[in-house]
Amino acid sequence: KLGIKPLGIEGLEVGQWIVMDYETVILHIFYEPIRKIYALEELWGDFPPRKKQKNLQASLSQE
């Protein structure tokens, strides 16, 4: 919708863990059983959670 395309995408062939590189943001999409195995949230558990952006376009235009 915004016309933003990733620099790279990995994992589409298998579809259990897809990584999308947007340069300033790396997006991980997991199949639920695989997500539990890697438990990435535990790696950064000491960081406070960030609020979700309701309006992605407004957020991107502020950068």
FIZA-688645 format. One record per residue: residue in three letters; x, y, z of N, C-alpha, C, O in turn. Coordinates in steps of 0.001 Angstrom, whole numbers, plus 500000, padded with zeros to 6 digits. Last residue first. Example, Ala and Ser with C-alpha at 12.3 -4.5 7.8 and 13.67 -1.06 7.14 Angstrom:
! residues 2
   type      n_u      n_v      n_w     ca_u     ca_v     ca_w      c_u      c_v      c_w      o_u      o_v      o_w
    SER   512850   497750   507080   513670   498940   507140   512900   500030   507870   513409   501138   508039
    ALA   513190   494310   507800   512300   495500   507800   513200   496700   507800   514236   496681   508465
***
This chain:
! residues 63
   type      n_u      n_v      n_w     ca_u     ca_v     ca_w      c_u      c_v      c_w      o_u      o_v      o_w
    GLU   510458   509893   510502   511892   509568   510504   512680   510448   509576   513897   510298   509467
    GLN   507828   510467   510123   508498   511191   511204   509994   510952   511201   510739   511710   511820
    SER   506897   508726   508238   507118   510101   507801   507815   510938   508868   508341   512008   508562
    LEU   506496   506381   509711   507593   506451   508749   507900   507878   508326   509060   508207   508079
    SER   504185   507086   511186   505425   506743   511866   506618   506872   510930   507649   507420   511320
    ALA   502301   507394   509193   502647   508545   510029   503965   508304   510739   504775   509221   510878
    GLN   502246   504725   508243   502640   505814   507349   503042   507049   508152   504037   507692   507818
    LEU   501261   503261   510446   502613   503053   509951   503087   504209   509086   504240   504626   509202
    ASN   499476   503837   513077   499528   504380   511727   500965   504293   511221   501789   505153   511533
    LYS   499908   502557   515440   498609   502391   514797   498651   502845   513350   497948   502301   512499
    GLN   502612   500801   516630   502222   501980   515869   500884   501710   515194   500747   500734   514456
    LYS   502809   499523   519910   502575   499294   518491   502127   500589   517831   501364   501368   518404
    LYS   505354   500369   522218   503955   500452   521824   503843   500229   520326   504686   500695   519560
    ARG   507795   498016   523285   507432   499252   522585   505962   499203   522239   505397   498136   522000
    PRO   508900   496752   526481   508164   496611   525214   507839   497968   524611   507633   498946   525328
    PRO   512273   497152   527668   510834   497415   527821   510123   497265   526476   510686   497615   525439
    PHE   514548   494416   527797   514166   495686   527193   512672   495915   527385   511885   494975   527278
    ASP   514957   491894   528719   515244   492981   529650   514932   494354   529061   515043   495359   529763
    GLY   514469   490133   526608   513481   490239   527677   513724   491383   528641   512794   491814   529322
    TRP   515702   489396   524298   515626   490818   524594   514632   491090   525716   514023   492159   525765
    LEU   515470   486638   524302   516784   487238   524059   516825   488705   524461   517857   489203   524911
    GLU   512786   486079   524551   513636   485876   525723   515022   486487   525544   515682   486819   526529
    GLU   511813   486425   522002   511432   487405   523019   512311   487291   524261   512556   488284   524946
    LEU   512588   484149   520600   513362   485385   520444   513033   486432   521503   513889   487242   521859
    ALA   512174   481245   520627   511858   482129   521758   512654   483438   521711   513321   483790   522684
    TYR   512574   478954   519043   513599   480000   519074   513393   481009   520198   514371   481580   520680
    ILE   510247   477396   519574   511587   476806   519657   512646   477893   519832   513525   477764   520684
    LYS   508107   479114   519065   508330   478627   520439   509722   478041   520607   510320   478173   521675
    ARG   508319   479372   516291   508494   480550   517152   508798   480129   518584   509652   480725   519241
    ILE   507544   476853   515457   508942   477264   515282   509246   478468   516163   510338   478559   516723
    PRO   504765   476876   516000   505653   475908   516675   507133   476275   516558   507899   476023   517489
    GLU   503926   479199   514262   503859   479191   515734   504747   478135   516406   505452   478495   517348
    TYR   506052   480476   511869   505029   479467   512081   505065   479195   513587   506145   478978   514137
    PHE   506988   483957   511922   507168   482564   512311   505893   481749   512211   504794   482257   512437
    ILE   508739   486531   510597   507401   485945   510610   507579   484445   510832   508227   483757   510045
    HIS   510530   489400   511265   510544   487945   511387   509101   487467   511463   508329   487941   512296
    LEU   511989   492161   509774   510716   491556   510152   510856   490042   510138   511250   489460   509127
    ILE   514003   494793   510533   514036   493395   510114   512773   492749   510654   512516   492786   511857
    VAL   514464   498113   509514   513630   497169   510264   513819   495778   509667   513799   495606   508448
    THR   516075   499465   507843   515976   499981   509211   515155   499069   510111   515152   499232   511331
    GLU   515986   497305   505735   517133   498151   506064   517063   498678   507489   517942   498353   508288
    TYR   514116   495334   505668   513701   496658   505198   514745   497719   505553   514418   498901   505659
    ASP   514003   491996   505140   514944   493067   505473   514487   494369   504823   514470   494496   503599
    MET   512308   489342   506523   512210   490402   505519   513072   491576   505987   512892   492086   507093
    VAL   512131   485911   506946   512827   487131   507359   512751   488124   506208   513082   487800   505068
    ILE   510151   483300   508100   510415   484215   506991   511043   485484   507554   510543   486060   508520
    TRP   509854   480109   508896   510452   481321   509444   510823   482197   508252   511721   481854   507484
    GLN   508434   478360   507344   508324   478240   508798   508886   479459   509514   508445   479800   510612
    GLY   508724   478357   504557   507582   479041   505155   507425   478903   506653   506389   479286   507196
    VAL   510353   477397   502509   509887   476478   503551   508683   477061   504279   507731   476343   504583
    GLU   510611   479603   500778   510570   478246   500246   509969   477268   501249   509168   476409   500881
    LEU   510912   481916   502255   509624   481677   501603   509481   480235   501114   508372   479705   501041
    GLY   513402   482553   503341   512548   481594   504023   511219   481298   503370   510455   480487   503895
    GLU   514003   486044   502922   514511   484678   503050   513454   483816   503718   512698   484295   504564
    ILE   514305   488962   501065   513368   488077   501754   513986   486688   501763   514442   486204   500727
    GLY   515492   492361   500904   515647   490923   500735   514607   490166   501532   514094   490654   502538
    LEU   514514   494876   500995   515786   494682   500302   516017   493206   500023   516654   492841   499035
    PRO   510945   495282   500447   512102   494836   501218   513352   494720   500350   513271   494497   499142
    LYS   509298   498305   499533   509663   496935   499199   510892   496531   500004   511786   497349   500221
    ILE   506559   500373   499831   507850   500038   500432   508139   498571   500149   507337   497697   500478
    GLY   504051   501200   499077   505070   501066   498047   506452   500761   498585   507433   500883   497852
    LEU   501965   501227   500769   502861   502380   500835   503948   502325   499766   504682   503294   499572
    LYS   500827   498810   500000   500000   500000   500000   500876   501260   500000   500568   502237   499317
***
